[in-house]
């Protein structure tokens, strides 16, 4: 088969993409994508592995929403640690497509504070 200049550029870019992805993956993840032929296939497989299907996303969203709704400061937990936990949940919710207005987050933090 004769390769055009455009075909060679695309093949080279695909090889560059695969190289970058291969270098960033741990052994466990690499073993799950090593059969993929193109950079696009690798990327789609990584999305599936990391984000899951729609049902998985809905389950994660439900669990994270419940975590946010029920969050309380733990005994002995510092304000910084509590803020980090709240922020982590808000970031997870955001990644799943649910935004939390700052006002709601602030109210949740105030409600979740311990009496001390």
Biopython code that builds the backbone (N, CA, C, O; Angstrom):
import numpy as np
from Bio.PDB.StructureBuilder import StructureBuilder

atoms = [
    (1, "UNK", "N", (0.835, -1.166, 0.000)),
    (1, "UNK", "CA", (0.000, 0.000, 0.000)),
    (1, "UNK", "C", (0.892, 1.246, 0.000)),
    (1, "UNK", "O", (1.881, 1.313, 0.731)),
    (2, "UNK", "N", (0.537, 2.208, -0.811)),
    (2, "UNK", "CA", (1.274, 3.466, -0.900)),
    (2, "UNK", "C", (0.755, 4.446, 0.144)),
    (2, "UNK", "O", (-0.447, 4.701, 0.215)),
    (3, "UNK", "N", (1.638, 4.986, 0.937)),
    (3, "UNK", "CA", (1.262, 5.967, 1.944)),
    (3, "UNK", "C", (1.482, 7.368, 1.404)),
    (3, "UNK", "O", (2.535, 7.678, 0.845)),
    (4, "UNK", "N", (0.488, 8.197, 1.576)),
    (4, "UNK", "CA", (0.631, 9.594, 1.193)),
    (4, "UNK", "C", (1.345, 10.328, 2.332)),
    (4, "UNK", "O", (1.514, 9.785, 3.424)),
    (5, "UNK", "N", (1.754, 11.552, 2.066)),
    (5, "UNK", "CA", (2.390, 12.367, 3.104)),
    (5, "UNK", "C", (1.441, 12.551, 4.279)),
    (5, "UNK", "O", (1.854, 12.512, 5.439)),
    (6, "UNK", "N", (0.156, 12.755, 3.964)),
    (6, "UNK", "CA", (-0.858, 12.924, 5.013)),
    (6, "UNK", "C", (-0.996, 11.654, 5.858)),
    (6, "UNK", "O", (-1.118, 11.731, 7.081)),
    (7, "UNK", "N", (-0.978, 10.495, 5.211)),
    (7, "UNK", "CA", (-1.062, 9.220, 5.943)),
    (7, "UNK", "C", (0.141, 9.047, 6.874)),
    (7, "UNK", "O", (-0.006, 8.575, 8.001)),
    (8, "UNK", "N", (1.311, 9.423, 6.406)),
    (8, "UNK", "CA", (2.525, 9.301, 7.218)),
    (8, "UNK", "C", (2.450, 10.222, 8.434)),
    (8, "UNK", "O", (2.848, 9.832, 9.532)),
    (9, "UNK", "N", (1.940, 11.447, 8.245)),
    (9, "UNK", "CA", (1.799, 12.388, 9.358)),
    (9, "UNK", "C", (0.832, 11.845, 10.404)),
    (9, "UNK", "O", (1.100, 11.910, 11.604)),
    (10, "UNK", "N", (-0.298, 11.306, 9.936)),
    (10, "UNK", "CA", (-1.291, 10.758, 10.866)),
    (10, "UNK", "C", (-0.713, 9.576, 11.642)),
    (10, "UNK", "O", (-0.912, 9.466, 12.852)),
    (11, "UNK", "N", (0.003, 8.691, 10.943)),
    (11, "UNK", "CA", (0.597, 7.525, 11.603)),
    (11, "UNK", "C", (1.629, 7.979, 12.630)),
    (11, "UNK", "O", (1.703, 7.426, 13.728)),
    (12, "UNK", "N", (2.417, 8.976, 12.275)),
    (12, "UNK", "CA", (3.425, 9.475, 13.201)),
    (12, "UNK", "C", (2.776, 10.098, 14.431)),
    (12, "UNK", "O", (3.212, 9.852, 15.555)),
    (13, "UNK", "N", (1.731, 10.908, 14.224)),
    (13, "UNK", "CA", (1.022, 11.514, 15.355)),
    (13, "UNK", "C", (0.405, 10.443, 16.241)),
    (13, "UNK", "O", (0.433, 10.558, 17.467)),
    (14, "UNK", "N", (-0.151, 9.402, 15.630)),
    (14, "UNK", "CA", (-0.738, 8.318, 16.411)),
    (14, "UNK", "C", (0.340, 7.631, 17.249)),
    (14, "UNK", "O", (0.102, 7.281, 18.405)),
    (15, "UNK", "N", (1.504, 7.443, 16.676)),
    (15, "UNK", "CA", (2.608, 6.829, 17.427)),
    (15, "UNK", "C", (3.054, 7.724, 18.585)),
    (15, "UNK", "O", (3.369, 7.230, 19.668)),
    (16, "UNK", "N", (3.081, 9.021, 18.359)),
    (16, "UNK", "CA", (3.451, 9.968, 19.424)),
    (16, "UNK", "C", (2.428, 9.896, 20.556)),
    (16, "UNK", "O", (2.793, 9.848, 21.731)),
    (17, "UNK", "N", (1.150, 9.891, 20.194)),
    (17, "UNK", "CA", (0.080, 9.811, 21.197)),
    (17, "UNK", "C", (0.199, 8.512, 21.992)),
    (17, "UNK", "O", (0.129, 8.531, 23.221)),
    (18, "UNK", "N", (0.375, 7.400, 21.309)),
    (18, "UNK", "CA", (0.496, 6.109, 21.998)),
    (18, "UNK", "C", (1.699, 6.112, 22.936)),
    (18, "UNK", "O", (1.616, 5.612, 24.058)),
    (19, "UNK", "N", (2.811, 6.672, 22.479)),
    (19, "UNK", "CA", (4.014, 6.736, 23.305)),
    (19, "UNK", "C", (3.763, 7.534, 24.580)),
    (19, "UNK", "O", (4.151, 7.109, 25.668)),
    (20, "UNK", "N", (3.120, 8.682, 24.447)),
    (20, "UNK", "CA", (2.820, 9.516, 25.619)),
    (20, "UNK", "C", (1.911, 8.769, 26.586)),
    (20, "UNK", "O", (2.159, 8.756, 27.792)),
    (21, "UNK", "N", (0.860, 8.148, 26.061)),
    (21, "UNK", "CA", (-0.072, 7.415, 26.922)),
    (21, "UNK", "C", (0.612, 6.231, 27.593)),
    (21, "UNK", "O", (0.405, 5.998, 28.784)),
    (22, "UNK", "N", (1.414, 5.488, 26.861)),
    (22, "UNK", "CA", (2.110, 4.340, 27.436)),
    (22, "UNK", "C", (3.011, 4.763, 28.590)),
    (22, "UNK", "O", (3.079, 4.077, 29.610)),
    (23, "UNK", "N", (3.698, 5.884, 28.434)),
    (23, "UNK", "CA", (4.640, 6.329, 29.453)),
    (23, "UNK", "C", (3.957, 6.823, 30.726)),
    (23, "UNK", "O", (4.583, 6.873, 31.784)),
    (24, "UNK", "N", (2.692, 7.185, 30.633)),
    (24, "UNK", "CA", (2.001, 7.730, 31.804)),
    (24, "UNK", "C", (1.205, 6.688, 32.583)),
    (24, "UNK", "O", (0.697, 6.979, 33.666)),
    (25, "UNK", "N", (1.094, 5.494, 32.046)),
    (25, "UNK", "CA", (0.244, 4.474, 32.678)),
    (25, "UNK", "C", (1.039, 3.550, 33.583)),
    (25, "UNK", "O", (2.196, 3.233, 33.307)),
    (26, "UNK", "N", (0.399, 3.120, 34.674)),
    (26, "UNK", "CA", (1.032, 2.110, 35.517)),
    (26, "UNK", "C", (0.869, 0.748, 34.843)),
    (26, "UNK", "O", (0.139, 0.610, 33.861)),
    (27, "UNK", "N", (1.557, -0.247, 35.383)),
    (27, "UNK", "CA", (1.559, -1.584, 34.765)),
    (27, "UNK", "C", (0.160, -2.191, 34.696)),
    (27, "UNK", "O", (-0.202, -2.825, 33.705)),
    (28, "UNK", "N", (-0.612, -1.994, 35.745)),
    (28, "UNK", "CA", (-1.953, -2.564, 35.790)),
    (28, "UNK", "C", (-2.839, -1.986, 34.688)),
    (28, "UNK", "O", (-3.515, -2.726, 33.974)),
    (29, "UNK", "N", (-2.832, -0.658, 34.555)),
    (29, "UNK", "CA", (-3.650, -0.012, 33.532)),
    (29, "UNK", "C", (-3.133, -0.350, 32.143)),
    (29, "UNK", "O", (-3.913, -0.596, 31.223)),
    (30, "UNK", "N", (-1.802, -0.361, 31.997)),
    (30, "UNK", "CA", (-1.214, -0.689, 30.696)),
    (30, "UNK", "C", (-1.672, -2.062, 30.220)),
    (30, "UNK", "O", (-1.964, -2.252, 29.039)),
    (31, "UNK", "N", (-1.734, -3.017, 31.143)),
    (31, "UNK", "CA", (-2.144, -4.370, 30.753)),
    (31, "UNK", "C", (-3.572, -4.404, 30.216)),
    (31, "UNK", "O", (-3.932, -5.299, 29.451)),
    (32, "UNK", "N", (-4.381, -3.427, 30.617)),
    (32, "UNK", "CA", (-5.772, -3.377, 30.163)),
    (32, "UNK", "C", (-5.937, -2.704, 28.808)),
    (32, "UNK", "O", (-6.968, -2.873, 28.157)),
    (33, "UNK", "N", (-4.929, -1.940, 28.369)),
    (33, "UNK", "CA", (-5.068, -1.222, 27.096)),
    (33, "UNK", "C", (-4.062, -1.689, 26.040)),
    (33, "UNK", "O", (-4.084, -1.205, 24.908)),
    (34, "UNK", "N", (-3.191, -2.618, 26.399)),
    (34, "UNK", "CA", (-2.100, -2.976, 25.490)),
    (34, "UNK", "C", (-2.575, -3.585, 24.165)),
    (34, "UNK", "O", (-1.818, -3.598, 23.195)),
    (35, "UNK", "N", (-3.788, -4.078, 24.108)),
    (35, "UNK", "CA", (-4.298, -4.666, 22.868)),
    (35, "UNK", "C", (-4.896, -3.613, 21.920)),
    (35, "UNK", "O", (-5.224, -3.934, 20.778)),
    (36, "UNK", "N", (-5.036, -2.387, 22.371)),
    (36, "UNK", "CA", (-5.582, -1.327, 21.526)),
    (36, "UNK", "C", (-4.578, -0.981, 20.431)),
    (36, "UNK", "O", (-3.369, -0.949, 20.662)),
    (37, "UNK", "N", (-5.097, -0.726, 19.247)),
    (37, "UNK", "CA", (-4.224, -0.492, 18.094)),
    (37, "UNK", "C", (-3.894, 0.981, 17.872)),
    (37, "UNK", "O", (-2.805, 1.300, 17.393)),
    (38, "UNK", "N", (-4.816, 1.884, 18.211)),
    (38, "UNK", "CA", (-4.588, 3.298, 17.923)),
    (38, "UNK", "C", (-4.673, 4.122, 19.210)),
    (38, "UNK", "O", (-5.175, 3.662, 20.236)),
    (39, "UNK", "N", (-4.171, 5.339, 19.122)),
    (39, "UNK", "CA", (-4.255, 6.250, 20.251)),
    (39, "UNK", "C", (-5.697, 6.516, 20.636)),
    (39, "UNK", "O", (-6.025, 6.615, 21.819)),
    (40, "UNK", "N", (-6.555, 6.632, 19.639)),
    (40, "UNK", "CA", (-7.984, 6.871, 19.899)),
    (40, "UNK", "C", (-8.598, 5.700, 20.663)),
    (40, "UNK", "O", (-9.362, 5.905, 21.606)),
    (41, "UNK", "N", (-8.270, 4.479, 20.260)),
    (41, "UNK", "CA", (-8.785, 3.299, 20.968)),
    (41, "UNK", "C", (-8.301, 3.284, 22.422)),
    (41, "UNK", "O", (-9.064, 2.972, 23.337)),
    (42, "UNK", "N", (-7.037, 3.622, 22.618)),
    (42, "UNK", "CA", (-6.476, 3.661, 23.975)),
    (42, "UNK", "C", (-7.233, 4.687, 24.808)),
    (42, "UNK", "O", (-7.631, 4.404, 25.938)),
    (43, "UNK", "N", (-7.432, 5.885, 24.248)),
    (43, "UNK", "CA", (-8.110, 6.957, 24.972)),
    (43, "UNK", "C", (-9.530, 6.538, 25.346)),
    (43, "UNK", "O", (-9.962, 6.754, 26.478)),
    (44, "UNK", "N", (-10.252, 5.946, 24.408)),
    (44, "UNK", "CA", (-11.630, 5.515, 24.681)),
    (44, "UNK", "C", (-11.667, 4.426, 25.751)),
    (44, "UNK", "O", (-12.570, 4.413, 26.588)),
    (45, "UNK", "N", (-10.707, 3.524, 25.732)),
    (45, "UNK", "CA", (-10.634, 2.474, 26.743)),
    (45, "UNK", "C", (-10.323, 3.075, 28.120)),
    (45, "UNK", "O", (-10.883, 2.643, 29.127)),
    (46, "UNK", "N", (-9.434, 4.066, 28.160)),
    (46, "UNK", "CA", (-9.112, 4.720, 29.422)),
    (46, "UNK", "C", (-10.325, 5.450, 29.992)),
    (46, "UNK", "O", (-10.554, 5.428, 31.201)),
    (47, "UNK", "N", (-11.099, 6.093, 29.127)),
    (47, "UNK", "CA", (-12.321, 6.760, 29.577)),
    (47, "UNK", "C", (-13.269, 5.742, 30.181)),
    (47, "UNK", "O", (-13.852, 5.970, 31.241)),
    (48, "UNK", "N", (-13.417, 4.618, 29.497)),
    (48, "UNK", "CA", (-14.306, 3.564, 30.001)),
    (48, "UNK", "C", (-13.806, 3.027, 31.342)),
    (48, "UNK", "O", (-14.602, 2.803, 32.254)),
    (49, "UNK", "N", (-12.506, 2.823, 31.465)),
    (49, "UNK", "CA", (-11.948, 2.293, 32.709)),
    (49, "UNK", "C", (-12.072, 3.277, 33.864)),
    (49, "UNK", "O", (-12.366, 2.884, 34.993)),
    (50, "UNK", "N", (-11.847, 4.550, 33.582)),
    (50, "UNK", "CA", (-11.819, 5.556, 34.646)),
    (50, "UNK", "C", (-13.194, 6.102, 34.998)),
    (50, "UNK", "O", (-13.492, 6.347, 36.167)),
    (51, "UNK", "N", (-14.021, 6.288, 33.995)),
    (51, "UNK", "CA", (-15.320, 6.909, 34.244)),
    (51, "UNK", "C", (-16.452, 5.903, 34.301)),
    (51, "UNK", "O", (-17.468, 6.150, 34.950)),
    (52, "UNK", "N", (-16.294, 4.790, 33.640)),
    (52, "UNK", "CA", (-17.352, 3.791, 33.613)),
    (52, "UNK", "C", (-18.462, 4.160, 32.647)),
    (52, "UNK", "O", (-18.378, 5.159, 31.933)),
    (53, "UNK", "N", (-19.486, 3.351, 32.634)),
    (53, "UNK", "CA", (-20.628, 3.604, 31.755)),
    (53, "UNK", "C", (-21.619, 4.542, 32.452)),
    (53, "UNK", "O", (-21.360, 5.008, 33.561)),
    (54, "UNK", "N", (-22.726, 4.810, 31.815)),
    (54, "UNK", "CA", (-23.710, 5.754, 32.369)),
    (54, "UNK", "C", (-24.259, 5.290, 33.721)),
    (54, "UNK", "O", (-24.477, 6.107, 34.615)),
    (55, "UNK", "N", (-24.481, 3.996, 33.870)),
    (55, "UNK", "CA", (-24.999, 3.470, 35.135)),
    (55, "UNK", "C", (-23.984, 3.699, 36.265)),
    (55, "UNK", "O", (-24.349, 4.083, 37.376)),
    (56, "UNK", "N", (-22.710, 3.457, 35.955)),
    (56, "UNK", "CA", (-21.660, 3.683, 36.947)),
    (56, "UNK", "C", (-21.598, 5.152, 37.337)),
    (56, "UNK", "O", (-21.471, 5.474, 38.519)),
    (57, "UNK", "N", (-21.686, 6.046, 36.356)),
    (57, "UNK", "CA", (-21.666, 7.483, 36.638)),
    (57, "UNK", "C", (-22.845, 7.885, 37.515)),
    (57, "UNK", "O", (-22.690, 8.671, 38.449)),
    (58, "UNK", "N", (-24.023, 7.346, 37.212)),
    (58, "UNK", "CA", (-25.207, 7.658, 38.023)),
    (58, "UNK", "C", (-25.025, 7.185, 39.458)),
    (58, "UNK", "O", (-25.392, 7.885, 40.401)),
    (59, "UNK", "N", (-24.453, 5.986, 39.619)),
    (59, "UNK", "CA", (-24.205, 5.456, 40.959)),
    (59, "UNK", "C", (-23.205, 6.324, 41.726)),
    (59, "UNK", "O", (-23.405, 6.621, 42.904)),
    (60, "UNK", "N", (-22.123, 6.729, 41.043)),
    (60, "UNK", "CA", (-21.134, 7.591, 41.681)),
    (60, "UNK", "C", (-21.760, 8.924, 42.078)),
    (60, "UNK", "O", (-21.516, 9.434, 43.171)),
    (61, "UNK", "N", (-22.566, 9.480, 41.180)),
    (61, "UNK", "CA", (-23.224, 10.753, 41.457)),
    (61, "UNK", "C", (-24.138, 10.637, 42.667)),
    (61, "UNK", "O", (-24.161, 11.521, 43.524)),
    (62, "UNK", "N", (-24.881, 9.557, 42.733)),
    (62, "UNK", "CA", (-25.784, 9.332, 43.856)),
    (62, "UNK", "C", (-25.006, 9.197, 45.166)),
    (62, "UNK", "O", (-25.383, 9.785, 46.179)),
    (63, "UNK", "N", (-23.931, 8.429, 45.141)),
    (63, "UNK", "CA", (-23.127, 8.225, 46.344)),
    (63, "UNK", "C", (-22.463, 9.526, 46.789)),
    (63, "UNK", "O", (-22.452, 9.845, 47.978)),
    (64, "UNK", "N", (-21.908, 10.278, 45.833)),
    (64, "UNK", "CA", (-21.239, 11.530, 46.183)),
    (64, "UNK", "C", (-22.237, 12.569, 46.681)),
    (64, "UNK", "O", (-21.921, 13.342, 47.585)),
    (65, "UNK", "N", (-23.425, 12.597, 46.109)),
    (65, "UNK", "CA", (-24.465, 13.514, 46.576)),
    (65, "UNK", "C", (-24.837, 13.177, 48.011)),
    (65, "UNK", "O", (-25.013, 14.070, 48.840)),
    (66, "UNK", "N", (-24.954, 11.897, 48.299)),
    (66, "UNK", "CA", (-25.282, 11.465, 49.655)),
    (66, "UNK", "C", (-24.154, 11.821, 50.631)),
    (66, "UNK", "O", (-24.409, 12.246, 51.758)),
    (67, "UNK", "N", (-22.888, 11.640, 50.179)),
    (67, "UNK", "CA", (-21.754, 12.028, 51.020)),
    (67, "UNK", "C", (-21.809, 13.516, 51.343)),
    (67, "UNK", "O", (-21.601, 13.924, 52.486)),
    (68, "UNK", "N", (-22.093, 14.325, 50.315)),
    (68, "UNK", "CA", (-22.163, 15.774, 50.507)),
    (68, "UNK", "C", (-23.292, 16.136, 51.464)),
    (68, "UNK", "O", (-23.110, 16.953, 52.366)),
    (69, "UNK", "N", (-24.444, 15.534, 51.267)),
    (69, "UNK", "CA", (-25.600, 15.854, 52.103)),
    (69, "UNK", "C", (-25.378, 15.476, 53.570)),
    (69, "UNK", "O", (-25.909, 16.134, 54.466)),
    (70, "UNK", "N", (-24.603, 14.429, 53.817)),
    (70, "UNK", "CA", (-24.440, 13.915, 55.179)),
    (70, "UNK", "C", (-23.106, 14.287, 55.825)),
    (70, "UNK", "O", (-22.807, 13.819, 56.924)),
    (71, "UNK", "N", (-22.314, 15.106, 55.176)),
    (71, "UNK", "CA", (-20.971, 15.378, 55.704)),
    (71, "UNK", "C", (-21.039, 16.144, 57.022)),
    (71, "UNK", "O", (-21.786, 17.111, 57.174)),
    (72, "UNK", "N", (-20.243, 15.680, 57.953)),
    (72, "UNK", "CA", (-20.113, 16.309, 59.271)),
    (72, "UNK", "C", (-18.637, 16.277, 59.640)),
    (72, "UNK", "O", (-17.891, 15.395, 59.215)),
    (73, "UNK", "N", (-18.243, 17.237, 60.421)),
    (73, "UNK", "CA", (-16.871, 17.289, 60.902)),
    (73, "UNK", "C", (-16.658, 16.152, 61.895)),
    (73, "UNK", "O", (-17.473, 15.944, 62.793)),
    (74, "UNK", "N", (-15.561, 15.418, 61.730)),
    (74, "UNK", "CA", (-15.257, 14.295, 62.614)),
    (74, "UNK", "C", (-14.617, 14.803, 63.906)),
    (74, "UNK", "O", (-13.960, 15.844, 63.903)),
    (75, "UNK", "N", (-14.804, 14.083, 65.000)),
    (75, "UNK", "CA", (-14.160, 14.486, 66.256)),
    (75, "UNK", "C", (-12.640, 14.545, 66.077)),
    (75, "UNK", "O", (-12.033, 13.607, 65.560)),
    (76, "UNK", "N", (-12.040, 15.643, 66.502)),
    (76, "UNK", "CA", (-10.594, 15.805, 66.394)),
    (76, "UNK", "C", (-10.111, 16.257, 65.024)),
    (76, "UNK", "O", (-8.914, 16.472, 64.833)),
    (77, "UNK", "N", (-11.018, 16.403, 64.073)),
    (77, "UNK", "CA", (-10.652, 16.821, 62.726)),
    (77, "UNK", "C", (-10.441, 18.338, 62.704)),
    (77, "UNK", "O", (-11.227, 19.096, 63.272)),
    (78, "UNK", "N", (-9.373, 18.759, 62.043)),
    (78, "UNK", "CA", (-9.119, 20.199, 61.945)),
    (78, "UNK", "C", (-10.017, 20.810, 60.877)),
    (78, "UNK", "O", (-10.565, 20.106, 60.029)),
    (79, "UNK", "N", (-10.156, 22.112, 60.931)),
    (79, "UNK", "CA", (-10.965, 22.815, 59.935)),
    (79, "UNK", "C", (-10.389, 22.603, 58.549)),
    (79, "UNK", "O", (-11.141, 22.461, 57.585)),
    (80, "UNK", "N", (-9.063, 22.580, 58.428)),
    (80, "UNK", "CA", (-8.400, 22.365, 57.137)),
    (80, "UNK", "C", (-8.740, 20.984, 56.580)),
    (80, "UNK", "O", (-9.048, 20.844, 55.397)),
    (81, "UNK", "N", (-8.683, 19.974, 57.431)),
    (81, "UNK", "CA", (-8.999, 18.605, 56.997)),
    (81, "UNK", "C", (-10.460, 18.500, 56.563)),
    (81, "UNK", "O", (-10.774, 17.875, 55.550)),
    (82, "UNK", "N", (-11.338, 19.112, 57.333)),
    (82, "UNK", "CA", (-12.756, 19.097, 56.993)),
    (82, "UNK", "C", (-12.993, 19.806, 55.657)),
    (82, "UNK", "O", (-13.742, 19.317, 54.812)),
    (83, "UNK", "N", (-12.356, 20.950, 55.477)),
    (83, "UNK", "CA", (-12.486, 21.704, 54.226)),
    (83, "UNK", "C", (-11.980, 20.878, 53.043)),
    (83, "UNK", "O", (-12.578, 20.901, 51.967)),
    (84, "UNK", "N", (-10.892, 20.158, 53.241)),
    (84, "UNK", "CA", (-10.352, 19.307, 52.176)),
    (84, "UNK", "C", (-11.330, 18.192, 51.808)),
    (84, "UNK", "O", (-11.499, 17.877, 50.630)),
    (85, "UNK", "N", (-11.972, 17.599, 52.808)),
    (85, "UNK", "CA", (-12.968, 16.550, 52.526)),
    (85, "UNK", "C", (-14.145, 17.114, 51.747)),
    (85, "UNK", "O", (-14.600, 16.508, 50.777)),
    (86, "UNK", "N", (-14.641, 18.284, 52.174)),
    (86, "UNK", "CA", (-15.765, 18.916, 51.478)),
    (86, "UNK", "C", (-15.362, 19.248, 50.041)),
    (86, "UNK", "O", (-16.099, 18.960, 49.098)),
    (87, "UNK", "N", (-14.188, 19.854, 49.886)),
    (87, "UNK", "CA", (-13.711, 20.234, 48.548)),
    (87, "UNK", "C", (-13.567, 19.020, 47.646)),
    (87, "UNK", "O", (-13.901, 19.071, 46.463)),
    (88, "UNK", "N", (-13.070, 17.936, 48.207)),
    (88, "UNK", "CA", (-12.895, 16.704, 47.432)),
    (88, "UNK", "C", (-14.239, 16.200, 46.894)),
    (88, "UNK", "O", (-14.338, 15.807, 45.731)),
    (89, "UNK", "N", (-15.243, 16.213, 47.722)),
    (89, "UNK", "CA", (-16.573, 15.762, 47.301)),
    (89, "UNK", "C", (-17.145, 16.704, 46.250)),
    (89, "UNK", "O", (-17.733, 16.252, 45.267)),
    (90, "UNK", "N", (-16.979, 18.011, 46.449)),
    (90, "UNK", "CA", (-17.480, 18.995, 45.485)),
    (90, "UNK", "C", (-16.797, 18.802, 44.133)),
    (90, "UNK", "O", (-17.447, 18.897, 43.092)),
    (91, "UNK", "N", (-15.498, 18.534, 44.140)),
    (91, "UNK", "CA", (-14.758, 18.291, 42.893)),
    (91, "UNK", "C", (-15.263, 17.025, 42.208)),
    (91, "UNK", "O", (-15.440, 17.013, 40.990)),
    (92, "UNK", "N", (-15.498, 15.962, 42.975)),
    (92, "UNK", "CA", (-16.035, 14.719, 42.413)),
    (92, "UNK", "C", (-17.402, 14.961, 41.776)),
    (92, "UNK", "O", (-17.675, 14.474, 40.679)),
    (93, "UNK", "N", (-18.259, 15.713, 42.466)),
    (93, "UNK", "CA", (-19.581, 16.030, 41.932)),
    (93, "UNK", "C", (-19.459, 16.842, 40.644)),
    (93, "UNK", "O", (-20.182, 16.602, 39.678)),
    (94, "UNK", "N", (-18.551, 17.788, 40.643)),
    (94, "UNK", "CA", (-18.338, 18.618, 39.460)),
    (94, "UNK", "C", (-17.869, 17.776, 38.274)),
    (94, "UNK", "O", (-18.317, 17.978, 37.145)),
    (95, "UNK", "N", (-16.971, 16.839, 38.536)),
    (95, "UNK", "CA", (-16.475, 15.954, 37.476)),
    (95, "UNK", "C", (-17.594, 15.093, 36.894)),
    (95, "UNK", "O", (-17.531, 14.673, 35.738)),
    (96, "UNK", "N", (-18.609, 14.837, 37.703)),
    (96, "UNK", "CA", (-19.747, 14.033, 37.237)),
    (96, "UNK", "C", (-20.857, 14.903, 36.648)),
    (96, "UNK", "O", (-21.913, 14.397, 36.272)),
    (97, "UNK", "N", (-20.614, 16.215, 36.570)),
    (97, "UNK", "CA", (-21.561, 17.106, 35.914)),
    (97, "UNK", "C", (-22.526, 17.835, 36.838)),
    (97, "UNK", "O", (-23.411, 18.544, 36.360)),
    (98, "UNK", "N", (-22.376, 17.677, 38.141)),
    (98, "UNK", "CA", (-23.267, 18.360, 39.078)),
    (98, "UNK", "C", (-22.506, 19.505, 39.740)),
    (98, "UNK", "O", (-21.506, 19.285, 40.424)),
    (99, "UNK", "N", (-22.982, 20.711, 39.534)),
    (99, "UNK", "CA", (-22.320, 21.855, 40.147)),
    (99, "UNK", "C", (-22.984, 22.193, 41.473)),
    (99, "UNK", "O", (-24.199, 22.075, 41.633)),
    (100, "UNK", "N", (-22.166, 22.610, 42.402)),
    (100, "UNK", "CA", (-22.654, 23.031, 43.720)),
    (100, "UNK", "C", (-22.360, 24.515, 43.866)),
    (100, "UNK", "O", (-21.196, 24.916, 43.898)),
    (101, "UNK", "N", (-23.402, 25.333, 43.954)),
    (101, "UNK", "CA", (-23.168, 26.768, 44.140)),
    (101, "UNK", "C", (-22.383, 27.019, 45.423)),
    (101, "UNK", "O", (-22.540, 26.296, 46.407)),
    (102, "UNK", "N", (-21.534, 28.051, 45.407)),
    (102, "UNK", "CA", (-20.714, 28.370, 46.584)),
    (102, "UNK", "C", (-21.563, 28.542, 47.836)),
    (102, "UNK", "O", (-21.175, 28.108, 48.921)),
    (103, "UNK", "N", (-22.711, 29.170, 47.686)),
    (103, "UNK", "CA", (-23.595, 29.388, 48.836)),
    (103, "UNK", "C", (-23.980, 28.062, 49.490)),
    (103, "UNK", "O", (-23.980, 27.946, 50.716)),
    (104, "UNK", "N", (-24.308, 27.069, 48.673)),
    (104, "UNK", "CA", (-24.708, 25.763, 49.189)),
    (104, "UNK", "C", (-23.525, 25.087, 49.899)),
    (104, "UNK", "O", (-23.703, 24.466, 50.947)),
    (105, "UNK", "N", (-22.333, 25.207, 49.332)),
    (105, "UNK", "CA", (-21.146, 24.603, 49.941)),
    (105, "UNK", "C", (-20.848, 25.273, 51.281)),
    (105, "UNK", "O", (-20.558, 24.598, 52.269)),
    (106, "UNK", "N", (-20.921, 26.599, 51.308)),
    (106, "UNK", "CA", (-20.661, 27.327, 52.554)),
    (106, "UNK", "C", (-21.666, 26.930, 53.636)),
    (106, "UNK", "O", (-21.286, 26.703, 54.785)),
    (107, "UNK", "N", (-22.944, 26.845, 53.272)),
    (107, "UNK", "CA", (-23.963, 26.430, 54.238)),
    (107, "UNK", "C", (-23.703, 25.008, 54.737)),
    (107, "UNK", "O", (-23.872, 24.719, 55.922)),
    (108, "UNK", "N", (-23.296, 24.135, 53.838)),
    (108, "UNK", "CA", (-23.017, 22.748, 54.215)),
    (108, "UNK", "C", (-21.837, 22.698, 55.176)),
    (108, "UNK", "O", (-21.863, 21.933, 56.140)),
    (109, "UNK", "N", (-20.804, 23.499, 54.932)),
    (109, "UNK", "CA", (-19.653, 23.541, 55.832)),
    (109, "UNK", "C", (-20.083, 24.037, 57.207)),
    (109, "UNK", "O", (-19.715, 23.442, 58.220)),
    (110, "UNK", "N", (-20.846, 25.102, 57.254)),
    (110, "UNK", "CA", (-21.304, 25.649, 58.535)),
    (110, "UNK", "C", (-22.152, 24.628, 59.281)),
    (110, "UNK", "O", (-21.987, 24.447, 60.488)),
    (111, "UNK", "N", (-23.060, 23.960, 58.572)),
    (111, "UNK", "CA", (-23.925, 22.966, 59.213)),
    (111, "UNK", "C", (-23.137, 21.749, 59.695)),
    (111, "UNK", "O", (-23.524, 21.094, 60.662)),
    (112, "UNK", "N", (-22.033, 21.453, 59.015)),
    (112, "UNK", "CA", (-21.253, 20.270, 59.352)),
    (112, "UNK", "C", (-20.211, 20.477, 60.418)),
    (112, "UNK", "O", (-19.569, 19.521, 60.854)),
    (113, "UNK", "N", (-20.030, 21.715, 60.849)),
    (113, "UNK", "CA", (-19.021, 21.993, 61.880)),
    (113, "UNK", "C", (-19.399, 21.355, 63.207)),
    (113, "UNK", "O", (-20.574, 21.241, 63.556)),
    (114, "UNK", "N", (-18.366, 20.942, 63.937)),
    (114, "UNK", "CA", (-18.628, 20.397, 65.273)),
    (114, "UNK", "C", (-18.881, 21.551, 66.233)),
    (114, "UNK", "O", (-18.594, 22.707, 65.923)),
    (115, "UNK", "N", (-19.417, 21.225, 67.390)),
    (115, "UNK", "CA", (-19.762, 22.261, 68.357)),
    (115, "UNK", "C", (-18.535, 22.934, 68.946)),
    (115, "UNK", "O", (-18.604, 24.080, 69.390)),
    (116, "UNK", "N", (-17.409, 22.224, 68.951)),
    (116, "UNK", "CA", (-16.193, 22.831, 69.476)),
    (116, "UNK", "C", (-15.816, 23.991, 68.624)),
    (116, "UNK", "O", (-14.813, 24.652, 68.890)),
]
sb = StructureBuilder()
sb.init_structure("model")
sb.init_model(0)
sb.init_chain("A")
sb.init_seg("    ")
for serial, (resi, resn, name, xyz) in enumerate(atoms, 1):
    if name == "N":
        sb.init_residue(resn, " ", resi, " ")
    sb.init_atom(name, np.array(xyz, "f"), 0.0, 1.0, " ", f" {name:<3s}", serial, name[0])
structure = sb.get_structure()
